[in-house]
Amino acid sequence: MKNVNRLFVIIGIIIVIIIGRFFLAQNEVIEIPTVTVVTNDQIIDSVRGSYCWHSAGDATCVDSAAPHEMVQGSDMSYIKVQPNEEIEFKYDQRMTSISIQQWLEGHNYEEIATTARFNAPSEKGLYIIAGLARFNNGDVSDTIVIEVE
């Protein structure tokens, strides 16, 4: 009799796990998030960089060139901003973390913020800024170019 009770308990646990996994899969985000980068109600054009995304048992990873390499030789537009002007990377899904990076010479960069909202540099010049956002289903990177007047 004890063995029969144990069997029913084990079968019950397996059923609960299967049902729980089904409901978790229902809430899983399938689409890769999109970004809108804004400053003072202006949209800044961005370009999608590398990303890895997994959902419903599938995974996709795309590796792109470094942000400064994607910008070089492209016709990517940029926007003029004021020194220390506030800029924000707005994703259509909830992030778990973000790293905003200012790209320097070569393959060097400096992390300038760990929030989606940050300030433009204070000195005049052309700047390449990348946002590396992490989500429950993966991570994405997006790059913008700004000119500080």
KAPE-V488218 format. One record per residue. RES is the residue in one small letter. NEAR is the number of other ideal C-beta (glycine too) atoms within 8 Angstrom. D_LAST is the distance of its C-alpha to the last C-alpha in Angstrom with 2 decimals. Layout:
BEGIN
RES,NEAR,D_LAST / RES,NEAR,D_LAST
END
This chain:
BEGIN
m,4,81.80 / k,5,79.11 / n,6,77.91 / v,7,77.62 / n,8,75.53 / r,8,73.23 / l,8,72.89 / f,8,71.92 / v,8,69.34 / i,8,67.82 / i,8,67.77 / g,8,66.18 / i,8,63.41 / i,8,62.72 / i,8,62.57 / v,8,60.15 / i,8,57.85 / i,8,57.96 / i,8,57.30 / g,8,54.45 / r,8,52.80 / f,8,53.19 / f,8,51.40 / l,8,48.59 / a,8,48.13 / q,6,47.99 / n,5,44.93 / e,9,43.13 / v,9,39.79 / i,5,40.16 / e,5,36.86 / i,8,33.85 / p,11,31.07 / t,6,28.19 / v,13,24.64 / t,7,22.16 / v,15,18.64 / v,11,17.09 / t,13,14.32 / n,6,15.00 / d,4,17.82 / q,7,15.87 / i,6,17.35 / i,12,15.50 / d,10,17.84 / s,9,19.54 / v,11,22.25 / r,8,25.37 / g,13,26.27 / s,9,29.51 / y,13,31.65 / c,10,35.18 / w,11,36.89 / h,8,40.51 / s,9,42.59 / a,6,46.20 / g,3,47.28 / d,6,44.89 / a,7,41.94 / t,9,39.23 / c,8,36.88 / v,7,34.35 / d,4,32.72 / s,8,29.63 / a,6,27.65 / a,7,25.12 / p,14,21.66 / h,9,20.15 / e,7,23.27 / m,13,23.02 / v,11,19.53 / q,6,20.60 / g,2,22.29 / s,7,21.69 / d,3,20.29 / m,9,18.42 / s,6,15.64 / y,11,12.29 / i,10,10.08 / k,7,6.45 / v,11,6.18 / q,7,5.61 / p,10,6.80 / n,8,10.43 / e,11,10.52 / e,10,13.96 / i,16,14.77 / e,10,18.42 / f,12,20.68 / k,9,23.59 / y,12,26.76 / d,7,29.82 / q,8,32.08 / r,5,32.39 / m,10,30.91 / t,6,32.80 / s,7,29.80 / i,13,26.31 / s,9,24.34 / i,15,20.55 / q,13,19.79 / q,11,16.84 / w,12,18.19 / l,7,18.33 / e,3,20.36 / g,4,23.58 / h,5,24.91 / n,7,23.44 / y,10,21.40 / e,7,20.83 / e,8,21.67 / i,9,19.03 / a,10,20.93 / t,7,24.36 / t,7,23.70 / a,12,22.25 / r,7,19.74 / f,11,17.08 / n,8,13.76 / a,15,10.56 / p,11,10.17 / s,6,9.22 / e,6,8.06 / k,5,5.24 / g,7,6.96 / l,7,8.93 / y,12,11.16 / i,12,14.58 / i,14,15.90 / a,14,19.59 / g,16,21.73 / l,10,25.41 / a,16,27.45 / r,9,31.16 / f,14,33.70 / n,4,37.48 / n,8,37.98 / g,11,35.54 / d,9,31.91 / v,15,29.04 / s,14,25.71 / d,14,22.73 / t,14,19.50 / i,15,16.04 / v,12,13.06 / i,14,9.48 / e,11,6.19 / v,15,3.83 / e,7,0.00
END
